[in-house]
Amino acid sequence: MTFKILVVDDEKNIRIGLGKSLEMEGYQVYLAEDGNEALKEMLKKDIDLVITDLRMPKISGEEVLKKISNSYPTVPVIILTGHGTVENAVNAMRNGAYDFITKPVNLDRLNLLVKRALASRKLVQEHRALQQEVARLEQKKHQPFIGKSPQMNRIFELIEQVAPTNASLLITGESGVGKEVVADAVHNSSDRRDKPFIKLHCAALSESLLESELFGHEKGAFTGAVSVKKGRFELAHEGTIFLDEIGEINPSVQIKILRVLQEKSFERVGGEKTIQVDTRIIAATNRDLKKEVERGNFREDLYYRLNVININIPPLRERKEDIPLLASTFLKEFAQENHKAVEGIDNKAAMLLYNYAWPGNVRELRNCIESALVLSRNHFIALEDLPPQIGESSKEGVIRIDVGTSMAEAEKLIIRGTLASLNNNKSRAAEILGIGRKTLHRKIHDYGLEEDFLKKS
């Protein structure tokens, strides 16, 4: 990387001499004879360092410093000054100058200052980039659960109520609805948010491995146990543990988890020392644990200990008004990640997304939007960009209304589908639907259709 330096001085010999000296050191140098020209160069070039005389006509060095500090705060400024204006140079440093050097200029001293100033700028830039990345990760980490349906609003209220407590929480719902996202939201909103948040997918491990993962083991407890290992409960001390697919664990492990809930203690596998822990337990399952209790597959006492608070997340097909908001959110996220200028989803594609049953729930919708965005060649996702199963599930010109759908929801689906098929032509839609244009506008407003992700035309 070649650093760009701007030299500003109304004395031509000094300006050219410093420029040549700095070019010999490998820098790319730009020259300006006054403050006005210097500020114009700053707009045109990506300058890394400014060396400016203090006394100049039109705009003084102090003014140049002030404007650069305000508009380009990471660009260091070195002041050139005569012996009679050293006090002014010191004042300039108080106002943001990196350093000053007196005339006649000692080139060795100047080169040293330049190297230090550029190194300082690089550190500042790296620090800012790191802060931005941390902020981005934190924002992603603390991203709220998305939705505007009545069901989701109730879940938001529950999260707000239960997060500050230590109560055990059981999150239920089909695969892909976002159970882990709710667990994240609860932990991040709790008093334990600065403590460990440990996650374990129970269905992914065998009985012996699951027990070791949860409770740890002592050296020599079994073949391969060459050292002491802390378990997830121990690692989550003073924090939260999230046990996903809790319905898959076997009875012997169920007993040990029950003891942790009751006594807040356990022993490592192969160990005799009792370990005390303060850990909040959040569990999740896509099974009906009450039925599993009736079948004898899950301990009733553990079920009630886990199910102090229950948050049931409905499938996406039962809260269709969340689909546009989720799709829009995922679209923005993936457009940024993939550096693609995709602005939205066109009407026909949007209608298919709205009518599709989403057996894989939010996870499937997220994958669908990512795939469509990557394949899209235009500024809007179109029908041909969607995965095949989305298009095959619906016929163009057909609106699917399930048995049991309320009259209001059915009307909303009909209006939305008609608008989509007519590319949002409201006059034609009102004519086909047999209602007045004003009535249609009112219903669009009442149903929140003007806020969805349809391409406006």
WOMONOR-V961142 format. One record per residue. RES is the residue in three letters. OMEGA is omega as a letter, one per 20 degrees, with the letter a starting at -180 (999 if undefined). Layout:
BEGIN
RES_OMEGA ; RES_OMEGA
END
This chain:
BEGIN
MET_r ; THR_a ; PHE_r ; LYS_a ; ILE_r ; LEU_r ; VAL_a ; VAL_r ; ASP_a ; ASP_r ; GLU_a ; LYS_a ; ASN_r ; ILE_a ; ARG_a ; ILE_a ; GLY_r ; LEU_r ; GLY_r ; LYS_r ; SER_a ; LEU_r ; GLU_r ; MET_r ; GLU_r ; GLY_r ; TYR_r ; GLN_a ; VAL_r ; TYR_a ; LEU_r ; ALA_a ; GLU_r ; ASP_a ; GLY_r ; ASN_a ; GLU_r ; ALA_a ; LEU_r ; LYS_r ; GLU_r ; MET_r ; LEU_a ; LYS_a ; LYS_r ; ASP_a ; ILE_r ; ASP_a ; LEU_r ; VAL_r ; ILE_a ; THR_r ; ASP_a ; LEU_a ; ARG_r ; MET_r ; PRO_r ; LYS_r ; ILE_a ; SER_r ; GLY_r ; GLU_r ; GLU_r ; VAL_r ; LEU_a ; LYS_a ; LYS_r ; ILE_r ; SER_a ; ASN_a ; SER_a ; TYR_a ; PRO_a ; THR_a ; VAL_r ; PRO_a ; VAL_r ; ILE_a ; ILE_r ; LEU_a ; THR_r ; GLY_a ; HIS_a ; GLY_a ; THR_r ; VAL_a ; GLU_r ; ASN_r ; ALA_r ; VAL_r ; ASN_r ; ALA_r ; MET_r ; ARG_a ; ASN_r ; GLY_r ; ALA_r ; TYR_r ; ASP_r ; PHE_r ; ILE_a ; THR_r ; LYS_i ; PRO_a ; VAL_r ; ASN_a ; LEU_r ; ASP_r ; ARG_r ; LEU_r ; ASN_r ; LEU_r ; LEU_a ; VAL_a ; LYS_a ; ARG_a ; ALA_r ; LEU_r ; ALA_r ; SER_r ; ARG_a ; LYS_r ; LEU_r ; VAL_a ; GLN_r ; GLU_r ; HIS_r ; ARG_r ; ALA_r ; LEU_r ; GLN_a ; GLN_r ; GLU_r ; VAL_r ; ALA_r ; ARG_r ; LEU_r ; GLU_r ; GLN_r ; LYS_a ; LYS_a ; HIS_a ; GLN_a ; PRO_r ; PHE_a ; ILE_r ; GLY_r ; LYS_r ; SER_r ; PRO_r ; GLN_a ; MET_r ; ASN_r ; ARG_r ; ILE_r ; PHE_r ; GLU_r ; LEU_r ; ILE_a ; GLU_a ; GLN_a ; VAL_a ; ALA_a ; PRO_a ; THR_r ; ASN_a ; ALA_r ; SER_a ; LEU_r ; LEU_r ; ILE_a ; THR_a ; GLY_r ; GLU_r ; SER_r ; GLY_a ; VAL_r ; GLY_a ; LYS_r ; GLU_r ; VAL_r ; VAL_r ; ALA_r ; ASP_a ; ALA_r ; VAL_a ; HIS_a ; ASN_r ; SER_a ; SER_r ; ASP_a ; ARG_a ; ARG_r ; ASP_r ; LYS_a ; PRO_r ; PHE_a ; ILE_a ; LYS_r ; LEU_r ; HIS_a ; CYS_a ; ALA_a ; ALA_a ; LEU_r ; SER_a ; GLU_a ; SER_r ; LEU_r ; LEU_r ; GLU_r ; SER_r ; GLU_a ; LEU_a ; PHE_a ; GLY_r ; HIS_r ; GLU_r ; LYS_r ; GLY_a ; ALA_r ; PHE_r ; THR_a ; GLY_r ; ALA_a ; VAL_r ; SER_r ; VAL_r ; LYS_r ; LYS_r ; GLY_a ; ARG_r ; PHE_r ; GLU_r ; LEU_a ; ALA_a ; HIS_a ; GLU_r ; GLY_a ; THR_r ; ILE_r ; PHE_a ; LEU_a ; ASP_a ; GLU_a ; ILE_a ; GLY_a ; GLU_a ; ILE_a ; ASN_a ; PRO_a ; SER_r ; VAL_r ; GLN_a ; ILE_a ; LYS_r ; ILE_r ; LEU_r ; ARG_r ; VAL_r ; LEU_a ; GLN_a ; GLU_a ; LYS_r ; SER_r ; PHE_r ; GLU_r ; ARG_r ; VAL_a ; GLY_a ; GLY_r ; GLU_a ; LYS_r ; THR_a ; ILE_r ; GLN_r ; VAL_r ; ASP_a ; THR_r ; ARG_a ; ILE_r ; ILE_a ; ALA_r ; ALA_r ; THR_r ; ASN_r ; ARG_r ; ASP_a ; LEU_r ; LYS_r ; LYS_r ; GLU_r ; VAL_a ; GLU_r ; ARG_a ; GLY_a ; ASN_a ; PHE_a ; ARG_a ; GLU_a ; ASP_r ; LEU_r ; TYR_a ; TYR_r ; ARG_r ; LEU_a ; ASN_r ; VAL_r ; ILE_r ; ASN_r ; ILE_r ; ASN_a ; ILE_a ; PRO_r ; PRO_a ; LEU_a ; ARG_r ; GLU_r ; ARG_a ; LYS_a ; GLU_r ; ASP_a ; ILE_r ; PRO_a ; LEU_r ; LEU_a ; ALA_r ; SER_r ; THR_r ; PHE_a ; LEU_r ; LYS_a ; GLU_a ; PHE_r ; ALA_r ; GLN_a ; GLU_a ; ASN_r ; HIS_r ; LYS_a ; ALA_r ; VAL_a ; GLU_a ; GLY_a ; ILE_a ; ASP_a ; ASN_a ; LYS_r ; ALA_r ; ALA_a ; MET_r ; LEU_r ; LEU_a ; TYR_a ; ASN_a ; TYR_a ; ALA_r ; TRP_r ; PRO_r ; GLY_r ; ASN_a ; VAL_r ; ARG_r ; GLU_r ; LEU_r ; ARG_r ; ASN_r ; CYS_a ; ILE_r ; GLU_r ; SER_a ; ALA_a ; LEU_a ; VAL_a ; LEU_a ; SER_r ; ARG_a ; ASN_a ; HIS_r ; PHE_r ; ILE_a ; ALA_a ; LEU_a ; GLU_r ; ASP_a ; LEU_r ; PRO_a ; PRO_a ; GLN_r ; ILE_a ; GLY_a ; GLU_a ; SER_a ; SER_r ; LYS_r ; GLU_a ; GLY_r ; VAL_r ; ILE_a ; ARG_r ; ILE_a ; ASP_r ; VAL_a ; GLY_r ; THR_r ; SER_r ; MET_a ; ALA_a ; GLU_r ; ALA_r ; GLU_r ; LYS_r ; LEU_a ; ILE_r ; ILE_a ; ARG_a ; GLY_r ; THR_r ; LEU_a ; ALA_a ; SER_a ; LEU_r ; ASN_r ; ASN_r ; ASN_a ; LYS_r ; SER_r ; ARG_r ; ALA_r ; ALA_a ; GLU_a ; ILE_a ; LEU_r ; GLY_r ; ILE_r ; GLY_a ; ARG_r ; LYS_r ; THR_r ; LEU_r ; HIS_a ; ARG_a ; LYS_r ; ILE_r ; HIS_a ; ASP_a ; TYR_r ; GLY_a ; LEU_r ; GLU_a ; GLU_a ; ASP_a ; PHE_r ; LEU_r ; LYS_a ; LYS_r ; SER_999
END
